[in-house]
Structure formats: structure tokens, C-alpha cells
């Protein structure tokens, strides 16, 4: 699954970083960065985000892909 961060909604509170058991999320400057290789799809970060800025990403579809 992996996740993506909606940086427009993210408040950089670090709640997702704190709950990630694999250290797949990192707060850098004002953005949360996701290391997909470390993510184990536990979804704890989705539940921890107070503003709903973390979204599940479907397998095979990346945010930069254009859907036609």
C-alpha cells in the first residue's frame, strides 16, 4: 500500500513520525518524508494524523503518474 503525504494539509506536527514502528516517516524542515522501503502498511500514521494529510497509495499508482 504505502502512503503519501498531502503537503498542503500537513501541519508538520510529527504525530505520524512518532507512531511509526519502522521509522518510515521523517520530519525534514516543514515536510514529512516517506521511505516506502521501510513502510510495512500498518496504517498507524493514517490514524495519528489530526488533519488527514496521510493518504493510502494504491499499488502501481504513484502521485506523479497521469491517469488517462
Secondary structure, DSSP 8 states (H G I E B T S, - for coil): --EEE-TTT-----HHHHH-TT--EEEETTEEEE-TTT-----HHHHH-TT--EEE--TT--TT----
